[in-house]
């Protein structure tokens, strides 16, 4: 067999030539593809009894790949959505194989015909205003970590940034001039500027003063000064949820992840009458149609309010509550300023002070 057409050689070329040089994929995409093949090679080593360098393309036929995907769900407890992400990476590799090794075209055709797994789509989870208040009250502001966590959680709830966008923020990305905003690069390398409320800007200004970081350093570092990981973000969120659930019983029935905070911002915008197109721009969605999940969640929430108002179960002595649907006279979590594209293709906003400030 031609050495250039072996599986290890093709896999290396796929990463270095296809993904890095030609497509210039983001570090997140590259890490996802890397993890997929790391898991696949570990599985092949156990099942085939060979070193990863000895695996061949014919070994990766559809029965073997199907067993690998089942292994992810059954033994690693991956969801169907995670399973489909792994399959998408495998499909991408075999499209590359079909172009560069015609002798394996039949194998590539069989693998590319493997369908994604269908799964039930449930309404999204989000937090009520009382639950948000309980979560933001949880960090201990007497400690450095508590002040960092409060600033991070407040920023997450009031901007709707993705977890990767939050963790990728540098000190220079948080602009605290009269038109305070945070700049991030999201999916598709789209850069957007998200305005900050007066209260959020004040908390961030205090944190950045204490942080004293260089412009290129992480805005929310670990105790050792490095960038927080996804696991670190989930850990600190879970830690503060333990405290928040003591004061807000409705949180006990919810699985809260960093992405739920993003959904919370979207639902707050929707409840305050912000147009779906603005929500899509604000959150960095590719299409307005993506925001339909928030409409579906709102309908489901309205149905559940008839039997029980989750916000009433919170402790009114320590946590301020608000009846649902929200009173439009109250302040939303963010300022619904209409966004517009500027000459650089980023999302801009009017350069005037916070209209909700006193």
C-alpha positions, -999 to 999 in steps of 0.1 A, spaced: 0 0 0 12 35 -8 24 51 25 8 84 15 -26 66 16 -24 50 50 -48 60 77 -22 77 100 -9 97 70 -43 107 59 -54 117 94 -24 139 99 -30 155 65 -66 160 73 -58 180 104 -27 199 92 -37 206 56 -75 205 54 -85 219 88 -56 242 97 -42 254 64 -72 253 40 -103 259 62 -85 277 91 -110 263 116 -113 278 151 -94 263 180 -128 250 194 -136 231 162 -100 217 160 -103 206 197 -136 189 190 -123 170 160 -91 161 179 -112 146 208 -133 126 184 -104 108 169 -87 104 202 -118 86 215 -120 66 182 -84 55 184 -86 45 220 -117 25 212 -99 8 182 -70 -1 204 -92 -19 229 -114 -36 203 -88 -45 177 -58 -50 199 -36 -27 178 -17 4 184 -33 35 168 -5 37 142 -14 2 130 -51 10 124 -61 9 87 -89 26 68 -107 -8 61 -109 -13 99 -131 18 101 -161 4 82 -196 12 91 -202 -17 116 -171 -7 136 -180 30 135 -216 22 145 -204 2 175 -181 31 185 -210 56 184 -231 32 205 -202 30 229 -202 68 233 -239 67 243 -240 36 264 -207 35 282 -196 72 282 -232 84 287 -230 109 258 -263 124 246 -276 118 210 -265 154 202 -229 147 213 -230 115 193 -240 134 162 -211 159 168 -187 130 167 -203 115 136 -200 149 119 -162 149 125 -160 114 111 -180 124 80 -157 154 74 -127 131 75 -142 106 51 -151 134 26 -114 142 26 -106 105 21 -129 102 -9 -111 131 -26 -76 119 -20 -78 81 -21 -102 70 -49 -95 34 -41 -114 38 -8 -144 56 -24 -168 27 -16 -158 28 20 -162 66 22 -196 63 5 -208 38 31 -196 59 60 -210 92 46 -244 74 43 -245 68 81 -274 91 93 -274 113 124 -295 100 153 -328 117 159 -337 127 194 -366 144 211 -363 182 213 -375 195 246 -382 231 256 -351 249 267 -344 256 304 -341 291 317 -342 309 350 -368 332 364 -358 367 377 -361 354 413 -338 324 405 -313 348 388 -313 369 420 -307 339 441 -278 327 420 -262 362 419 -265 364 457 -246 332 462 -209 342 457 -191 353 489 -180 388 482 -155 387 510 -132 365 490 -113 371 457 -129 341 441 -164 352 451 -160 387 436 -147 371 404 -176 347 403 -202 374 409 -188 395 381 -186 365 357 -221 353 365 -236 388 362 -219 393 328 -231 359 316 -267 366 326 -269 401 312 -250 396 279 -260 360 270 -224 352 259 -216 316 251 -194 297 275 -165 297 251 -170 335 245 -169 341 283 -138 320 288 -121 337 259 -126 372 271 -94 392 277 -90 423 298 -89 445 267 -123 431 256 -142 447 285 -146 484 276 -158 505 305 -160 540 290 -194 559 290 -206 535 262 -196 504 283 -196 472 263 -179 438 259 -164 426 226 -162 390 217 -156 368 187 -183 341 184 -191 313 160 -181 319 124 -155 344 136 -182 370 139 -172 399 162 -200 416 182 -201 443 208 -227 439 236 -237 469 257 -236 467 294 -261 480 320 -249 506 344 -250 481 373 -231 455 354 -205 480 343 -200 491 379 -194 455 391 -170 449 362 -152 482 368 -146 472 404 -134 437 394 -110 449 367 -95 474 392 -89 445 415 -78 422 387 -50 445 375 -43 423 345 -25 430 313 -47 437 282 -40 402 267 -46 383 300 -78 365 308 -105 387 323 -116 360 347 -85 340 356 -80 310 379 -61 315 412 -29 306 394 -35 333 367 -45 310 338 -77 309 318 -107 292 333 -117 259 315 -152 248 306 -150 223 335 -139 251 358 -169 273 348 -193 244 353 -178 237 387 -181 273 400 -217 275 387 -226 242 404 -209 254 437 -230 285 438 -262 267 429 -259 246 461 -262 279 481 -288 294 458 -311 264 461 -314 269 498 -331 302 492 -350 293 460 -366 259 460 -376 261 423 -339 258 413 -338 223 428 -358 210 398 -336 225 371 -304 214 355 -285 246 352 -255 249 329 -237 280 316 -258 278 284 -290 280 305 -278 315 315 -277 324 278 -313 311 274 -323 332 304 -312 364 288 -330 355 255 -362 348 274 -359 381 293 -355 399 260 -385 381 246 -407 389 276 -398 426 273 -410 428 237 -376 428 219 -379 418 183 -366 383 174 -342 398 148 -326 419 176 -324 388 198 -306 369 170 -281 397 165 -276 401 202 -268 365 208 -248 360 176 -272 335 160 -267 327 124 -304 330 116 -335 345 131 -352 311 128 -329 299 156 -348 321 180 -380 300 175 -368 278 204 -375 307 228 -410 312 215 -417 275 221 -402 277 256 -424 308 263 -455 290 253 -446 260 276 -438 284 305 -472 302 301 -489 268 303 -471 258 335 -479 292 352 -516 283 354 -508 255 379 -478 269 398 -457 300 397 -421 289 403 -411 324 415 -435 322 445 -416 293 459 -385 314 466 -379 329 500 -393 365 497 -374 376 528 -340 372 511 -347 372 474 -367 398 455 -394 382 434 -414 393 403 -447 379 391 -448 362 357 -453 373 330 -429 402 339 -441 437 344 -429 457 315 -424 487 337 -396 470 354 -360 470 341 -350 440 319 -318 421 325 -302 441 297 -309 473 278 -328 465 246 -309 489 224 -314 484 187 -282 470 172 -268 481 138 -238 469 117 -209 493 114 -184 496 86 -162 468 101 -190 443 101 -193 442 139 -225 449 159 -226 484 171 -248 505 194 -255 542 200 -228 560 219 -250 575 246 -253 568 283 -275 541 298 -311 553 293 -321 535 325 -296 553 346 -308 579 371 
